[in-house]
Amino acid sequence: MFDIGFSELMVIGVVALVVIGPERLPKVARTAGALFGRMQRYVADVKADINREIDASELKDLKKTMTDAAQSFEQSVKSHAEDIQTEVRKTEEEFNRLSNPMMHFGLAGGAAATTATAGEPAPANPDDADPSPQLELGLGSAASSGSDPAGAPAAPAHTAVQS
């Protein structure tokens, strides 16, 4: 801390011996040593407090950085999830549009109305409707041959169950 050599300490000791006297010098030296030790502990405590504050400040900065990164990542994930949901909806709508030939020709919901007769209620599911609208539109030979487009034989539209 101070640049004091051995010769300078000897001069200080001789002056202290002359000024204080030989009987009180040991007591003064002990007191000075205790005060010097207390001062060193105080300086060490202040340094430790400063280091803790610096570390706390660095941790706060790190915490803020990590929080910002987490929020940015969360927003990015939400954005990508919304994009994926939009694409899935578009794909689902396209699939539904292409899988239902009546919707393709603008006849969605009309198939059930055209197959119901005056005395019969319309089926709840448009897929259960009679394939006759396909015949009227001329959509394929599968409907006219008595089988559905998947190749399975068509069931008769009106069959009576006998018990």
C-alpha positions in Angstrom: 0.0 0.0 0.0 2.6 2.5 1.1 6.1 2.4 -0.2 7.9 2.3 3.1 11.2 0.6 3.5 12.9 -1.0 6.5 15.1 2.1 7.2 12.1 4.4 7.2 10.3 2.1 9.7 13.4 2.3 12.0 13.3 6.1 11.9 9.6 6.0 12.8 10.3 3.6 15.7 13.1 5.7 17.1 11.0 8.9 17.0 8.1 7.0 18.6 10.4 5.7 21.4 11.7 9.2 22.2 8.2 10.8 22.0 6.1 8.2 23.7 8.6 6.7 26.0 9.8 3.2 26.7 7.1 2.3 29.2 4.0 3.2 27.0 5.5 2.1 23.6 4.4 -1.6 23.8 0.8 -0.6 24.7 0.7 2.0 21.8 2.2 -0.6 19.4 -0.5 -3.1 20.3 -3.3 -0.5 19.8 -1.8 0.6 16.5 -1.6 -3.0 15.3 -5.2 -3.6 16.3 -6.4 -0.5 14.5 -4.3 -1.4 11.5 -5.9 -4.9 11.4 -9.4 -3.4 11.8 -8.7 -1.1 8.9 -7.5 -4.0 6.8 -10.7 -6.0 7.6 -12.8 -2.9 6.8 -11.1 -2.4 3.4 -11.5 -6.1 2.7 -15.3 -5.9 3.6 -15.7 -2.9 1.3 -14.0 -4.7 -1.5 -16.2 -7.8 -1.0 -19.3 -5.6 -1.0 -18.3 -3.9 -4.2 -17.5 -7.3 -5.8 -20.9 -8.6 -4.7 -22.7 -5.6 -6.1 -20.8 -6.0 -9.4 -21.7 -9.7 -9.5 -25.4 -8.8 -8.7 -25.4 -6.2 -11.4 -23.9 -8.7 -13.9 -26.5 -11.3 -12.8 -29.3 -8.7 -13.3 -28.0 -7.9 -16.7 -27.7 -11.7 -17.5 -31.2 -12.2 -16.2 -32.6 -9.4 -18.3 -30.8 -10.8 -21.3 -32.1 -14.3 -20.7 -35.7 -13.0 -20.1 -35.5 -11.0 -23.4 -34.2 -14.0 -25.3 -36.9 -16.2 -23.8 -39.7 -13.7 -24.7 -38.2 -13.4 -28.2 -38.1 -17.2 -28.6 -41.7 -17.5 -27.3 -42.9 -14.9 -29.8 -41.1 -16.7 -32.6 -42.6 -20.1 -31.6 -46.1 -18.5 -31.4 -45.7 -16.9 -34.8 -44.5 -20.2 -36.3 -47.4 -22.1 -34.6 -49.9 -19.6 -36.0 -48.4 -20.0 -39.5 -48.6 -23.7 -39.2 -52.2 -23.5 -38.0 -53.1 -21.3 -41.0 -51.4 -23.8 -43.4 -53.2 -26.7 -41.8 -56.6 -24.9 -42.1 -55.9 -24.1 -45.8 -54.8 -27.7 -46.4 -57.9 -29.0 -44.6 -60.2 -26.8 -46.6 -58.5 -27.8 -49.8 -58.8 -31.4 -48.9 -62.5 -31.1 -48.0 -63.1 -29.2 -51.2 -61.4 -31.8 -53.3 -62.8 -34.8 -51.5 -66.4 -33.8 -51.9 -67.3 -33.5 -55.6 -70.5 -31.8 -54.8 -68.6 -28.9 -53.2 -66.3 -28.8 -56.2 -69.3 -28.1 -58.5 -71.0 -25.7 -56.0 -73.6 -28.2 -54.9 -72.7 -28.5 -51.3 -75.8 -29.3 -49.2 -77.9 -29.6 -52.4 -77.4 -33.3 -52.8 -79.5 -34.1 -49.8 -82.3 -31.8 -50.9 -82.4 -33.2 -54.4 -82.5 -36.9 -53.3 -85.3 -36.4 -50.7 -88.8 -37.2 -52.0 -91.9 -35.5 -50.8 -92.7 -38.2 -48.2 -89.1 -38.9 -47.0 -86.9 -36.8 -44.8 -83.5 -35.8 -46.1 -80.6 -37.9 -44.7 -78.6 -36.2 -42.0 -75.3 -37.0 -43.7 -74.9 -35.8 -47.3 -72.6 -38.8 -48.0 -75.6 -41.1 -47.2 -77.6 -39.6 -50.1 -78.5 -41.5 -53.2 -75.8 -41.2 -55.8 -78.4 -40.1 -58.4 -77.0 -36.4 -58.5 -73.9 -37.9 -59.9 -76.0 -39.5 -62.6 -77.7 -36.2 -63.3 -74.4 -34.4 -63.7 -72.8 -37.3 -65.6 -69.8 -37.5 -63.3 -68.7 -40.9 -64.0 -69.3 -44.4 -65.0 -68.9 -45.7 -61.4 -72.1 -44.1 -60.3 -74.0 -45.4 -63.3 -72.7 -48.9 -62.9 -74.0 -49.2 -59.3 -70.8 -48.8 -57.4 -69.3 -45.8 -55.5 -66.2 -44.1 -56.8 -64.0 -46.1 -54.4 -65.0 -49.3 -56.2 -67.4 -50.8 -53.6 -70.8 -51.9 -54.8 -73.5 -49.4 -54.0 -76.2 -50.4 -51.6 -79.8 -50.0 -52.8 -81.2 -46.6 -51.7 -84.4 -48.0 -50.3 -84.4 -51.5 -48.9 -87.0 -52.8 -46.5 -85.7 -54.9 -43.6 -87.9 -57.9 -43.0 -88.0 -59.6 -39.6 
